[in-house]
Amino acid sequence: MTIKTLSVKCPTCKKEVLMTPAFPERPFCSRRCKLIDLGEWASEGHRIPGETVSEEDLEQIGRHRD
C-alpha cells in the first residue's frame, strides 16, 4: 500500500510545500512567506468580497450590543 503525501503551492511564493511536519508553517513554505501574507491581510491587500455596511447598520449593531 502506497501512501501519498499531499503537497500544495505556498500562497505567497508558489514553492511546493508538503503537508508534513517538515513544513511547520504550512501551507506556507516559511515563516517569511507567512508574515508577508499576514501583512497583506492587515493592510487590506487581501479582502473577502462582501456587501458594504451602511452607517445606519453600524449604529443599529451598536445599539444591540448595549
N, C-alpha and C positions, 0 to 999 in steps of 0.2 A: 504494500500500500504506500503510495507516494503522497506526502502532504506538501501542498504548495503554500508558500508564504505570500501574503498579499503585499503588493507594492503600489504606491501612489506617487504622484509627482508633487514635490514641495509647492505649495500655493504661491510662494514668493519667487523662487529661482528656477523652478521646474526640474530640479535634480530628482532622480529616483530615490524614494525613501521606502525601506522595508518596514512593515508594521511589526517590528520585533523590539525587544529591549535594547538592542544595539543603537536604536534611534530614540532616545528618551524624550525628544521634543516633537515626536511625530504628531501630526502629519508633516511637520516642518523638518528640514534636514539639519537645522542647527538652531541654537538659541538666537543667533543674529537674525535669521530669517523670521523667527517667531516674533521678535521685538519689532522688526520692520513692519510686519503685518499688524501688530497691535497699534503701532503709531499711525498707520493708515486709518484704522477704525477710530482712533482718538481724534484725529484731525478731520474726520468725516470724509476721507478719501474713498472709503468703502461705505456704502449705505445699502440698507434694505428698503426697496421702494414701498411706499405706503401713502395713505391719504394725509394731507396737511390738516393739522388740528387748529381750529379757529380759537381766537382769544376767548370767545364766549364758552366754548367747550372746556378750555382750561379753567375758567372761572367756576364752571359747574363741578368739575373734578375737585377743585379746591374746596368748594362748599361741602361736598360729600365726605371729605376727609376729616372735617371738624367735628 
